[in-house]
């Protein structure tokens, strides 16, 4: 059988189809009238007809081309079993290294934060492994595992959050930092200072307030941002529930053996450059003071937090100025007495260049006031107002590294003020998300 070259066959097919399409689209015009005495114009020769054998060869060639093209394009990946769509199975991972060098005028400084520079010399403040990913369209997983000079790693947080509940509701379940106040539910790498405010370590502990439990939040439909939060968590662990059961673990026998936190968060967009966040919080739970007598004494903690931020967006600028303040009022009921204390901090932060910022902080904690004069079991040495003033300078080589030089003076019931100087360095590797507002 006569073989037609593929290029010739494709050209013939193109000419044939093109001629037919042109004939169908153009409006026919009458042929020109020949001049008198001129020879009649001969009609153009029709293109040669394609034989059935040639048409079969054309069909075979075009079919082979289509099959070759399909082989070069990989098929789409199959949807995961039990899922509603495509998703990566690899979680977002990040590692954050926080190290420091410090010098104190007293051999026993009053640094109570679990990740504070707390002695002369070098310290691994923490190495945090952060794991985050959407489980499916209904849940998100977040986890934070911290390694430090301690012998065992600490699972700071590991919880799931709902993504599709109706009526603006959201649930968290697992181990998490409660949303009491402003700084409690944040991690050290998002702080504007190298150490934890001592108000937080005195009220909750060196690891902030956290525990195993569940949380329900609701975003209201009001014209401004209003969120209502409530949670129930375990009340044990001296590093996170100091004013509650602390290091004592009597077990859960009734609902009042949990710690309950309620909070209201409000955000006001003042204008294009100014914004304000104001919150009210309360934490309620049992303490260990009445356990030997079989009683169920309780602790009540009330707080208010304020965050005012100026960031001009109406023109190009790297300036950020913010004011943050928190107040904690503690009422701890013990057998035959009630102890109260007041604790607060406030600081001003100024980012004056793209890579540079400075901040100044003031802290105060009052001695415990006893209704009937009994000594306080948690802070018996806290006999006068304690105040600490700190200032620092921060430099970011990039958004993944940070250096901070900080100095402070701590004054209270100690014989002499405690002076401190610390230099911290932080390095972030991986897909670390933006910090909360």
C-alpha positions in Angstrom: 0.0 0.0 0.0 1.2 3.5 -0.9 2.5 5.3 2.2 1.7 9.1 2.5 4.2 11.1 4.6 2.6 12.4 7.8 3.4 16.0 7.1 1.8 15.8 3.6 -1.3 14.1 5.1 -1.7 16.8 7.8 -1.2 19.6 5.2 -3.8 18.1 2.9 -6.2 17.7 5.8 -5.5 21.3 6.9 -6.1 22.7 3.3 -9.2 20.7 2.9 -10.7 21.8 6.2 -9.6 25.4 5.7 -11.1 25.6 2.2 -14.4 24.3 3.5 -14.5 26.7 6.5 -13.6 29.6 4.3 -16.3 28.7 1.8 -18.8 28.5 4.6 -17.9 31.8 6.2 -17.4 34.1 3.1 -20.4 35.6 1.3 -20.4 34.3 -2.3 -19.9 36.9 -5.0 -20.8 36.6 -8.7 -18.0 35.9 -11.1 -16.7 38.9 -13.1 -18.2 39.4 -16.6 -15.6 38.7 -19.3 -14.8 41.6 -21.6 -16.2 41.4 -25.2 -14.1 39.2 -27.4 -12.1 37.8 -24.5 -11.6 34.1 -24.1 -13.8 32.6 -21.4 -11.9 32.0 -18.1 -11.2 28.4 -17.4 -12.5 27.1 -14.0 -9.9 26.2 -11.4 -9.1 22.6 -11.0 -10.7 20.9 -8.0 -8.3 19.5 -5.4 -7.8 15.8 -5.7 -10.2 13.7 -3.7 -8.8 11.7 -0.8 -9.2 8.0 -1.2 -10.6 5.9 1.7 -7.1 4.3 2.1 -5.5 7.8 2.5 -8.3 8.9 5.0 -7.5 5.8 7.1 -3.8 6.6 7.2 -4.7 10.2 8.3 -6.9 9.0 11.1 -4.3 6.5 12.2 -1.6 9.2 12.3 -3.7 11.8 14.2 -4.7 9.1 16.7 -1.0 8.2 17.3 -0.2 11.9 17.9 -3.0 12.2 20.5 -1.9 9.1 22.4 1.7 10.4 22.5 0.6 13.7 23.9 -1.5 12.0 26.6 1.5 9.9 27.6 3.6 13.0 28.3 1.0 14.6 30.6 0.8 12.8 34.1 -2.7 12.0 35.4 -3.9 14.2 38.3 -3.2 12.7 41.8 -6.0 10.7 43.3 -8.0 12.2 46.2 -7.0 10.9 49.6 -9.2 8.2 51.0 -11.9 9.6 53.3 -11.2 13.2 52.4 -13.2 15.8 50.5 -10.4 17.1 48.3 -6.7 17.4 47.7 -4.3 18.3 50.5 -0.7 17.9 51.4 0.1 15.4 54.1 3.2 17.3 55.2 2.6 19.6 58.2 4.1 23.1 58.5 7.2 22.7 60.7 9.3 25.4 62.3 12.2 25.3 64.8 13.0 28.3 67.0 16.2 28.6 68.9 16.4 31.0 71.8 19.8 31.4 73.6 21.1 34.1 76.0 24.1 35.4 78.0 23.4 37.3 81.2 25.0 39.0 84.2 23.3 39.8 87.5 24.5 41.8 90.5 23.0 39.1 92.9 23.9 35.4 92.7 20.2 34.6 93.2 18.2 36.9 90.9 14.4 36.8 91.1 13.8 35.6 87.6 10.8 33.3 87.8 9.9 32.8 84.2 10.7 29.3 83.0 12.5 30.6 79.8 14.2 33.7 81.4 17.9 34.2 81.6 18.2 33.4 85.3 21.9 33.1 86.1 25.3 34.5 85.2 26.6 33.0 82.0 25.1 31.3 79.0 21.7 29.6 78.8 19.6 27.7 76.3 16.3 29.4 77.0 14.4 27.1 74.8 14.4 25.2 71.5 10.8 25.1 70.3 9.4 22.7 67.6 6.2 24.0 66.2 3.9 21.7 64.2 0.8 23.1 62.4 -1.6 21.8 59.8 -5.2 21.5 58.8 -6.4 17.9 59.5 -9.3 18.1 57.2 -12.0 20.7 56.4 -13.3 20.5 59.9 -10.2 20.6 62.2 -6.8 22.2 62.5 -3.9 20.8 64.6 -1.3 22.9 66.5 1.5 21.6 68.6 4.5 23.2 70.4 7.2 21.0 71.9 10.0 22.7 73.9 13.5 21.5 74.6 15.6 23.2 77.2 18.2 22.3 79.8 15.6 20.1 81.5 16.1 16.3 81.0 12.8 15.7 79.2 11.0 17.7 76.4 7.9 19.7 77.4 4.7 19.5 75.4 3.6 23.1 75.9 0.6 22.8 73.6 -1.1 20.2 71.5 -4.6 20.9 70.5 -7.2 20.7 67.7 -9.4 23.6 66.7 -12.7 23.4 64.8 -12.9 25.2 61.4 -16.5 25.0 60.4 -18.9 25.3 63.3 -22.1 27.4 62.7 -23.1 30.5 64.5 -19.6 31.9 64.8 -18.6 29.3 67.3 -15.2 27.7 67.7 -13.9 24.9 69.9 -10.4 24.0 71.0 -9.6 20.7 72.8 -6.3 19.3 74.1 -3.5 21.0 76.0 -3.3 24.8 75.4 -2.5 28.2 77.0 -5.7 29.7 78.3 -6.7 33.1 76.8 -6.6 35.0 80.1 -5.3 38.5 79.4 -2.9 39.6 76.7 0.4 37.9 77.1 -0.6 34.6 78.7 -1.4 32.7 75.5 1.7 33.8 73.6 5.2 32.3 73.4 8.5 33.9 74.4 9.6 34.5 70.7 6.6 36.9 70.3 7.4 38.9 73.4 8.9 42.4 73.2 11.2 41.6 76.2 13.7 38.9 77.0 11.9 37.8 80.2 8.4 37.1 81.5 6.7 39.9 83.5 6.9 38.8 87.2 3.2 39.5 87.6 2.5 36.5 85.3 4.9 34.1 87.1 3.6 35.2 90.5 -0.1 34.7 89.5 0.1 31.6 87.3 3.7 30.3 87.2 6.8 30.3 85.0 5.1 28.6 82.1 2.0 30.8 81.9 -1.5 29.4 82.6 -2.3 26.3 80.6 -3.7 22.8 81.0 -5.6 19.9 79.4 -9.2 20.8 78.7 -11.6 22.4 76.2 -12.4 25.9 75.2 -15.5 27.4 73.5 -15.3 30.9 71.8 -18.0 32.9 70.1 -17.6 35.9 67.8 -20.5 38.3 68.3 -22.3 40.1 65.4 -21.8 43.5 67.0 -20.5 46.4 64.8 -17.1 46.2 66.5 -15.0 43.0 67.2 -16.3 41.3 70.4 -15.2 37.7 71.2 -16.4 35.8 74.3 -14.2 32.9 75.5 -14.8 30.2 78.1 -12.6 27.2 79.0 -12.3 24.4 81.5 -8.8 22.9 82.1 -6.9 21.0 84.7 -5.9 22.9 87.8 -2.7 21.2 88.7 1.0 21.9 87.9 3.0 24.4 89.9 4.5 26.0 86.8 1.1 26.8 85.3 -1.5 26.8 88.1 0.4 28.2 91.0 -2.6 29.9 92.7 -4.8 26.8 92.2 -3.8 23.2 93.0 -0.2 23.8 91.9 2.1 20.9 92.5 -0.7 19.0 94.3 -2.9 16.6 92.3 -5.8 15.3 94.3 -7.6 14.1 91.2 -10.9 15.1 89.7 -13.9 14.1 91.8 -16.3 16.9 90.8 -16.7 19.7 88.3 -15.3 22.3 90.7 -11.9 20.5 90.6 -11.3 22.2 87.2 -10.0 25.7 86.6 -12.4 27.9 84.6 -11.4 30.9 82.5 -13.8 33.4 81.0 -12.7 36.4 78.9 -14.1 39.1 76.7 -11.9 40.5 73.9 -12.8 43.7 72.2 -11.1 45.3 69.2 -11.6 48.9 68.0 -10.4 50.2 64.7 -10.0 53.8 65.7 -8.8 55.0 62.2 -6.4 53.8 59.5 -3.3 54.3 61.7 -4.6 53.6 65.3 -6.2 50.5 66.8 -7.1 49.5 70.3 -7.7 46.1 72.0 -9.2 45.8 75.4 -10.0 42.7 77.4 -11.5 41.5 80.7 -10.6 38.1 82.1 -11.4 35.9 85.1 -10.0 32.6 86.3 -11.6 30.5 89.0 -10.6 27.2 90.6 -9.7 25.2 93.7 -6.5 25.6 95.6 -4.6 23.2 97.8 -4.8 25.1 101.1 -7.9 23.2 102.3 -7.0 19.7 101.2 -5.6 18.5 104.6 -8.9 19.5 106.2 -11.0 18.0 103.5 -12.3 21.5 102.4 -12.5 22.9 98.9 -10.9 26.4 99.2 -10.8 28.4 96.0 -8.9 31.1 94.2 -10.3 34.0 92.1 -8.2 35.9 89.7 -9.5 39.0 87.8 -7.6 40.8 85.1 -7.8 43.6 82.5 -5.5 44.1 79.6 -5.0 47.0 77.1 -3.1 47.2 73.9 -2.9 50.5 71.9 -1.1 50.4 68.6 0.0 53.1 66.1 1.2 52.0 62.7 0.8 54.5 59.9 -0.4 52.8 56.7 -1.6 56.0 54.9 2.0 56.6 53.9 5.1 54.5 53.6 6.7 54.1 57.1 8.4 51.4 59.2 7.3 53.1 62.4 5.3 51.1 65.0 4.5 52.5 68.5 2.5 50.4 70.9 1.4 50.6 74.6 0.6 47.4 76.4 -0.6 47.0 80.0 -2.1 44.3 82.2 -3.5 44.2 85.8 -4.1 41.1 87.9 -6.1 41.0 91.2 -5.8 37.8 93.2 -8.1 36.6 95.9 -7.0 33.3 97.5 -9.2 31.8 100.1 -7.5 29.7 102.7 -9.0 28.1 105.9 -10.0 31.0 108.1 -8.6 33.7 106.0 -8.5 35.5 102.6 -5.3 36.7 100.9 -5.3 39.4 98.2 -2.6 40.9 96.1 -2.3 43.3 93.1 0.1 42.9 90.2 0.6 44.9 87.0 3.0 45.8 84.2 3.0 48.4 81.4 5.4 49.0 78.6 6.0 51.2 75.6 7.4 49.8 72.4 8.8 51.8 69.5 10.0 50.4 66.2 11.9 53.4 64.8 13.4 51.7 61.7 12.9 48.6 59.6 15.3 46.6 61.7 15.5 48.4 65.0 13.2 48.9 68.0 13.4 49.9 71.6 11.1 49.3 74.6 10.8 50.3 78.2 8.7 48.4 80.9 7.6 49.0 84.5 6.3 46.3 86.8 4.8 46.2 90.3 3.6 43.6 92.7 2.1 44.4 96.2 2.6 42.3 99.3 -0.2 40.0 100.2 -2.9 41.5 102.4 -4.5 39.0 104.8 -8.0 39.6 106.2 -7.2 37.9 109.5 -3.4 38.4 109.6 -2.3 34.9 108.8 0.9 34.6 106.7 0.8 33.9 103.0 1.8 30.3 102.2 3.0 31.1 98.6 5.0 34.3 99.0 6.0 34.7 102.6 9.0 36.8 101.7 7.0 39.3 99.6 6.8 41.8 102.4 6.9 45.1 100.5 6.2 46.4 97.0 8.4 44.9 94.3 9.1 47.1 91.3 11.3 46.3 88.3 12.2 48.7 85.4 13.6 47.3 82.2 14.7 48.8 78.8 16.0 47.1 75.7 17.2 47.5 72.1 16.3 45.0 69.4 17.9 44.3 66.0 16.4 42.1 63.3 19.0 41.1 60.6 15.9 39.5 58.9 12.5 38.3 59.9 14.0 35.0 60.8 16.6 36.2 63.3 16.7 38.7 66.2 19.2 40.0 68.7 18.1 41.9 71.9 20.2 43.7 74.5 18.3 44.4 77.8 19.0 45.9 81.1 16.9 46.1 84.3 16.9 47.0 88.0 14.8 45.0 90.4 14.0 46.6 93.8 11.8 45.4 96.7 12.3 43.6 100.0 15.8 42.4 99.0 18.7 44.3 100.8 20.0 45.8 97.6 18.6 46.3 94.1 19.4 43.6 91.6 20.9 44.9 88.4 20.8 42.7 85.3 22.1 42.8 81.8 21.2 40.2 79.2 21.8 39.5 75.5 19.5 37.1 73.7 19.6 35.7 70.2 16.8 34.0 68.4 16.8 32.1 65.1 13.7 30.7 63.3 13.8 27.9 60.6 10.8 26.7 58.7 7.3 27.8 58.0 6.5 29.9 61.1 3.3 31.9 60.8 2.7 35.5 61.7 2.2 36.4 65.4 -1.1 37.5 66.7 -2.1 41.1 66.8 
